[in-house]
């Protein structure tokens, strides 16, 4: 797989991207997102910052949008299910 890292590009802000802001605004931490998606926190951090040339993965965007539209009870249930099924 050919992967291009873009954090060295001039003028490219790596912090507080719109998806990072949306996740934070809805109370979705990188730690929770990592748990929900089964990735390491550093991977989630890189994905949210658009670390790869392909940008933020669609499954990460979908998880953030899902979190935004869920009620607090639904969020708790999702986390509980994931924690129960985690290895």
C-alpha positions, -999 to +999 in steps of 0.1 A: +000+000+000+014+034-009+006+060+018+016+096+016+019+116+049+009+152+045+017+167+079+048+184+065+029+204+039+031+241+045+000+259+056-018+226+066-031+230+102-031+196+119-052+206+149-088+214+154-100+202+121-138+205+116-143+168+124-122+172+156-143+201+166-175+183+159-164+153+179-153+175+208-185+196+207-206+165+210-186+150+239-169+123+218-133+120+229-106+104+209-104+077+236-142+069+232-139+070+194-109+046+195-129+022+217-160+024+194-140+018+162-114-007+176-084+015+168-055+028+188-059+064+201-029+075+180-046+061+149-078+080+157-058+112+163-041+108+129-073+101+112-091+131+127-062+153+117-064+140+081-028+127+085-031+107+052-035+122+018-068+104+014-082+125+043-104+115+072-118+079+067-155+077+060-161+053+089-147+079+113-170+106+099-199+082+101-192+074+138-190+111+147-223+119+129-240+089+146-227+101+180-241+136+173-276+123+166-278+098+194-294+105+228-271+102+258-288+069+266-281+055+231-245+066+234-241+048+267-257+017+252-233+018+222-203+021+245-216-007+267-221-031+238-186-024+224-170-028+258-188-061+264-178-075+230-142-062+232-114-088+234 
